[in-house]
């Protein structure tokens, strides 16, 4: 049930990867995160991966401990593992991570 809700939410918030890569800002829902803030946030995630992976595991329970060890705070790896474990498109996985980033950034 939870994965269906996540996929439905992701379908509503799909952000094309190409547009995101070309943009200097990332917009998710009503929050705009500038490129430096985005990069800074992921540097913090990498630096505190031991603590952060608990939140990631809570959000995406199908990710294994081996997956989390491989991801090590790298966004592109996280997107790929979500795509694989949940059998969803790259765009859907991107949208899920973008939504999680918004929630994480507001903490």
Z-matrix of the N, CA and C atoms (Angstrom, degrees):
N
C 1 1.441
C 2 1.517 1 110.71
N 3 1.340 2 117.30 1 -44.85
C 4 1.454 3 121.10 2 -177.63
C 5 1.516 4 110.61 3 -62.10
N 6 1.341 5 117.33 4 -40.90
C 7 1.456 6 119.19 5 -179.05
C 8 1.523 7 111.36 6 -67.46
N 9 1.322 8 117.70 7 -32.01
C 10 1.464 9 120.44 8 176.76
C 11 1.522 10 109.38 9 -65.16
N 12 1.329 11 116.59 10 -43.01
C 13 1.461 12 120.47 11 179.13
C 14 1.521 13 110.47 12 -64.70
N 15 1.326 14 117.04 13 -40.01
C 16 1.466 15 120.63 14 178.64
C 17 1.518 16 110.83 15 -64.61
N 18 1.329 17 117.13 16 -42.55
C 19 1.456 18 120.69 17 179.83
C 20 1.523 19 109.89 18 -65.52
N 21 1.334 20 117.25 19 -41.35
C 22 1.462 21 120.45 20 178.67
C 23 1.522 22 110.45 21 -63.37
N 24 1.322 23 116.96 22 -43.62
C 25 1.464 24 120.36 23 178.49
C 26 1.520 25 110.31 24 -64.78
N 27 1.309 26 116.30 25 -39.03
C 28 1.461 27 120.08 26 179.50
C 29 1.516 28 111.16 27 -65.55
N 30 1.326 29 117.06 28 -38.09
C 31 1.459 30 120.54 29 -179.42
C 32 1.526 31 110.80 30 -63.17
N 33 1.309 32 117.37 31 -30.92
C 34 1.458 33 120.94 32 179.66
C 35 1.519 34 112.67 33 -78.48
N 36 1.330 35 117.32 34 -23.60
C 37 1.464 36 120.43 35 -172.96
C 38 1.518 37 112.96 36 -116.04
N 39 1.321 38 117.95 37 26.93
C 40 1.463 39 121.12 38 -176.08
C 41 1.526 40 110.16 39 -64.42
N 42 1.321 41 114.81 40 127.94
C 43 1.464 42 121.82 41 174.90
C 44 1.511 43 107.50 42 -118.76
N 45 1.314 44 117.96 43 121.22
C 46 1.462 45 119.20 44 -179.24
C 47 1.523 46 111.14 45 -61.66
N 48 1.305 47 115.80 46 133.91
C 49 1.461 48 121.56 47 -179.04
C 50 1.514 49 111.52 48 -61.08
N 51 1.316 50 117.84 49 -40.34
C 52 1.463 51 120.53 50 -178.10
C 53 1.521 52 110.85 51 -62.35
N 54 1.307 53 117.29 52 -43.20
C 55 1.462 54 120.45 53 -179.86
C 56 1.513 55 110.57 54 -65.57
N 57 1.329 56 116.59 55 -37.82
C 58 1.453 57 120.58 56 179.41
C 59 1.517 58 110.78 57 -66.57
N 60 1.323 59 117.65 58 -39.95
C 61 1.452 60 121.34 59 -178.26
C 62 1.518 61 111.87 60 -67.70
N 63 1.341 62 117.96 61 -31.15
C 64 1.448 63 121.62 62 -178.47
C 65 1.521 64 112.05 63 -84.99
N 66 1.283 65 118.25 64 -17.91
C 67 1.452 66 122.22 65 -175.31
C 68 1.521 67 111.05 66 -84.67
N 69 1.336 68 115.94 67 150.69
C 70 1.457 69 119.72 68 174.78
C 71 1.507 70 110.69 69 -90.80
N 72 1.329 71 117.14 70 -9.65
C 73 1.449 72 121.28 71 174.65
C 74 1.511 73 109.12 72 -130.14
N 75 1.317 74 115.78 73 154.17
C 76 1.453 75 121.97 74 176.68
C 77 1.516 76 106.95 75 -114.81
N 78 1.318 77 117.11 76 126.41
C 79 1.452 78 121.04 77 179.56
C 80 1.515 79 108.38 78 -112.41
N 81 1.326 80 116.23 79 124.02
C 82 1.451 81 121.68 80 174.30
C 83 1.517 82 107.02 81 -126.32
N 84 1.317 83 115.08 82 121.12
C 85 1.461 84 122.16 83 -175.61
C 86 1.519 85 108.88 84 51.56
N 87 1.333 86 119.26 85 -116.93
C 88 1.458 87 120.79 86 -177.57
C 89 1.527 88 112.31 87 -103.76
N 90 1.311 89 118.28 88 3.63
C 91 1.455 90 121.41 89 -178.28
C 92 1.516 91 110.16 90 -103.65
N 93 1.321 92 116.71 91 131.06
C 94 1.454 93 121.35 92 175.98
C 95 1.520 94 108.04 93 -109.40
N 96 1.324 95 115.79 94 125.63
C 97 1.457 96 121.77 95 179.24
C 98 1.513 97 106.71 96 -112.91
N 99 1.325 98 117.29 97 119.91
C 100 1.460 99 119.14 98 179.98
C 101 1.520 100 109.86 99 -71.72
N 102 1.324 101 115.79 100 158.47
C 103 1.460 102 121.88 101 -177.15
C 104 1.532 103 112.03 102 -53.48
N 105 1.356 104 119.83 103 -46.63
C 106 1.467 105 118.63 104 178.36
C 107 1.530 106 112.45 105 -60.91
N 108 1.354 107 117.18 106 -40.12
C 109 1.458 108 119.78 107 178.11
C 110 1.520 109 110.92 108 -63.58
N 111 1.336 110 115.71 109 -41.29
C 112 1.457 111 121.63 110 179.25
C 113 1.528 112 110.21 111 -60.62
N 114 1.332 113 116.73 112 -49.78
C 115 1.460 114 120.74 113 179.84
C 116 1.522 115 111.36 114 -65.08
N 117 1.321 116 116.46 115 -39.46
C 118 1.460 117 120.89 116 178.34
C 119 1.529 118 110.74 117 -62.99
N 120 1.339 119 115.45 118 -41.53
C 121 1.457 120 119.90 119 179.76
C 122 1.532 121 110.44 120 -61.16
N 123 1.350 122 117.47 121 -44.30
C 124 1.455 123 119.92 122 -178.87
C 125 1.525 124 111.89 123 -71.38
N 126 1.325 125 118.09 124 -27.20
C 127 1.466 126 120.36 125 173.41
C 128 1.528 127 109.89 126 -66.04
N 129 1.340 128 116.01 127 -40.12
C 130 1.468 129 120.04 128 176.75
C 131 1.519 130 110.95 129 -65.58
N 132 1.339 131 116.27 130 -40.70
C 133 1.463 132 119.91 131 178.68
C 134 1.520 133 110.09 132 -61.13
N 135 1.336 134 116.87 133 -45.93
C 136 1.467 135 120.33 134 178.14
C 137 1.517 136 111.10 135 -60.34
N 138 1.334 137 116.28 136 -42.78
C 139 1.460 138 120.68 137 -177.62
C 140 1.515 139 113.93 138 -67.80
N 141 1.310 140 116.75 139 -28.60
C 142 1.466 141 120.43 140 -179.26
C 143 1.526 142 110.73 141 -116.50
N 144 1.324 143 116.68 142 35.30
C 145 1.461 144 121.18 143 -174.35
C 146 1.518 145 112.48 144 -57.63
N 147 1.319 146 118.21 145 -36.55
C 148 1.464 147 120.43 146 -179.55
C 149 1.521 148 110.50 147 -58.10
N 150 1.328 149 117.46 148 -41.04
C 151 1.459 150 120.74 149 178.64
C 152 1.530 151 111.26 150 -79.39
N 153 1.319 152 117.14 151 -38.62
C 154 1.460 153 121.79 152 -174.78
C 155 1.518 154 112.39 153 -70.25
N 156 1.328 155 117.55 154 -32.22
C 157 1.465 156 118.64 155 -175.68
C 158 1.526 157 112.24 156 -63.61
N 159 1.324 158 118.19 157 -22.75
C 160 1.461 159 120.13 158 174.54
C 161 1.516 160 111.29 159 -64.35
N 162 1.341 161 116.08 160 -42.04
C 163 1.463 162 120.23 161 177.86
C 164 1.524 163 110.86 162 -67.76
N 165 1.323 164 116.68 163 -36.36
C 166 1.465 165 121.13 164 178.11
C 167 1.523 166 109.69 165 -66.27
N 168 1.312 167 116.57 166 -44.38
C 169 1.467 168 121.26 167 179.68
C 170 1.537 169 110.55 168 -63.98
N 171 1.318 170 116.22 169 -36.43
C 172 1.463 171 120.07 170 177.97
C 173 1.529 172 110.75 171 -65.92
N 174 1.316 173 116.94 172 -39.92
C 175 1.465 174 121.48 173 -179.83
C 176 1.524 175 111.53 174 -72.83
N 177 1.334 176 116.92 175 -42.53
C 178 1.465 177 122.21 176 -176.34
C 179 1.526 178 108.43 177 -124.28
N 180 1.316 179 116.21 178 81.49
C 181 1.452 180 122.77 179 -174.97
C 182 1.518 181 115.39 180 -64.24
N 183 1.328 182 118.06 181 -18.08
C 184 1.463 183 120.23 182 179.40
C 185 1.526 184 112.50 183 -77.81
N 186 1.325 185 117.53 184 -12.46
C 187 1.462 186 119.45 185 177.59
C 188 1.525 187 109.09 186 -72.11
N 189 1.305 188 116.17 187 133.26
C 190 1.459 189 121.30 188 -178.37
C 191 1.527 190 109.87 189 -87.36
N 192 1.325 191 115.41 190 167.76
C 193 1.466 192 119.92 191 175.35
C 194 1.525 193 110.74 192 -61.29
N 195 1.322 194 116.99 193 -36.29
C 196 1.471 195 120.46 194 176.22
C 197 1.529 196 110.79 195 -64.06
N 198 1.331 197 116.87 196 -40.10
C 199 1.465 198 120.62 197 176.52
C 200 1.526 199 109.67 198 -59.07
N 201 1.328 200 116.14 199 -48.51
C 202 1.460 201 121.00 200 -177.85
C 203 1.528 202 111.21 201 -62.89
N 204 1.313 203 116.30 202 -36.97
C 205 1.461 204 120.13 203 178.12
C 206 1.526 205 110.16 204 -66.15
N 207 1.323 206 117.28 205 -37.83
C 208 1.459 207 121.71 206 179.19
C 209 1.533 208 111.88 207 -71.77
N 210 1.319 209 117.05 208 -37.02
C 211 1.464 210 121.86 209 -177.86
C 212 1.528 211 111.20 210 -64.19
N 213 1.328 212 117.08 211 -48.10
C 214 1.469 213 122.93 212 177.79
C 215 1.530 214 114.07 213 46.53
N 216 1.329 215 117.17 214 39.23
C 217 1.451 216 120.86 215 175.47
C 218 1.516 217 115.24 216 81.07
N 219 1.324 218 117.31 217 12.89
C 220 1.469 219 120.38 218 179.32
C 221 1.528 220 108.92 219 -95.56
N 222 1.316 221 115.62 220 120.15
C 223 1.458 222 122.17 221 -174.43
C 224 1.525 223 112.27 222 -58.34
N 225 1.329 224 117.20 223 -46.51
C 226 1.469 225 120.28 224 -176.93
C 227 1.527 226 111.40 225 -62.72
N 228 1.332 227 116.89 226 -35.46
C 229 1.475 228 120.45 227 176.33
C 230 1.523 229 110.86 228 -67.87
N 231 1.330 230 116.32 229 -40.60
C 232 1.467 231 120.83 230 178.43
C 233 1.523 232 110.33 231 -60.39
N 234 1.324 233 116.96 232 -47.55
C 235 1.464 234 121.03 233 179.41
C 236 1.528 235 110.20 234 -58.82
N 237 1.326 236 116.74 235 -45.96
C 238 1.462 237 120.98 236 -179.43
C 239 1.518 238 113.10 237 -62.15
N 240 1.324 239 116.33 238 -42.47
C 241 1.471 240 119.94 239 -179.77
C 242 1.535 241 111.11 240 -67.82
N 243 1.326 242 116.94 241 -38.64
C 244 1.471 243 120.03 242 177.45
C 245 1.522 244 109.38 243 -63.65
N 246 1.312 245 116.12 244 -44.07
C 247 1.466 246 121.26 245 179.16
C 248 1.524 247 110.28 246 -57.79
N 249 1.310 248 116.69 247 -46.19
C 250 1.466 249 121.91 248 -178.47
C 251 1.521 250 111.93 249 -67.88
N 252 1.326 251 117.43 250 -51.72
C 253 1.472 252 121.09 251 -174.80
C 254 1.524 253 113.30 252 -66.90
N 255 1.330 254 117.04 253 -33.31
C 256 1.456 255 120.03 254 -176.70
C 257 1.521 256 112.86 255 -100.17
N 258 1.332 257 117.46 256 -4.95
C 259 1.456 258 120.85 257 177.80
C 260 1.520 259 112.56 258 62.33
N 261 1.336 260 115.93 259 42.32
C 262 1.460 261 121.11 260 -178.72
C 263 1.524 262 109.30 261 -116.80
N 264 1.320 263 115.92 262 169.30
C 265 1.463 264 120.15 263 179.83
C 266 1.526 265 110.27 264 -72.67
N 267 1.324 266 114.63 265 162.84
C 268 1.455 267 120.54 266 177.98
C 269 1.534 268 110.05 267 -60.74
N 270 1.322 269 116.52 268 -39.86
C 271 1.462 270 121.31 269 179.86
C 272 1.521 271 111.48 270 -63.33
N 273 1.324 272 116.54 271 -40.76
C 274 1.468 273 119.96 272 178.43
C 275 1.524 274 110.83 273 -65.84
N 276 1.325 275 116.84 274 -41.62
C 277 1.465 276 120.41 275 178.06
C 278 1.527 277 110.23 276 -64.28
N 279 1.334 278 117.00 277 -41.51
C 280 1.473 279 121.74 278 176.31
C 281 1.525 280 110.52 279 -57.98
N 282 1.333 281 116.23 280 -45.02
C 283 1.458 282 120.79 281 -178.95
C 284 1.525 283 111.46 282 -63.65
N 285 1.327 284 116.94 283 -39.81
C 286 1.459 285 120.39 284 178.39
C 287 1.524 286 110.46 285 -64.19
N 288 1.326 287 117.15 286 -44.47
C 289 1.462 288 120.71 287 -179.87
C 290 1.529 289 109.56 288 -65.88
N 291 1.320 290 117.50 289 -40.05
C 292 1.469 291 120.53 290 178.18
C 293 1.528 292 111.06 291 -60.48
N 294 1.320 293 117.14 292 -42.39
C 295 1.457 294 120.91 293 177.04
C 296 1.517 295 111.88 294 -63.98
N 297 1.324 296 116.18 295 -40.23
C 298 1.460 297 120.85 296 178.02
C 299 1.527 298 110.38 297 -66.23
N 300 1.328 299 116.76 298 -39.48
C 301 1.468 300 121.14 299 177.75
C 302 1.517 301 111.00 300 -59.61
N 303 1.321 302 115.70 301 -43.31
C 304 1.471 303 119.55 302 179.30
C 305 1.516 304 110.76 303 -59.93
N 306 1.330 305 115.65 304 -45.36
C 307 1.457 306 120.77 305 179.14
C 308 1.533 307 110.50 306 -64.90
N 309 1.327 308 117.11 307 -43.77
C 310 1.460 309 122.22 308 -179.07
C 311 1.526 310 110.28 309 -65.73
N 312 1.324 311 117.40 310 -41.36
C 313 1.466 312 121.97 311 -177.78
C 314 1.519 313 110.58 312 -65.38
N 315 1.331 314 117.75 313 -31.50
C 316 1.465 315 120.57 314 -178.58
C 317 1.520 316 113.05 315 -80.83
N 318 1.320 317 118.15 316 -4.80
C 319 1.469 318 121.29 317 -179.49
C 320 1.507 319 111.55 318 -75.88
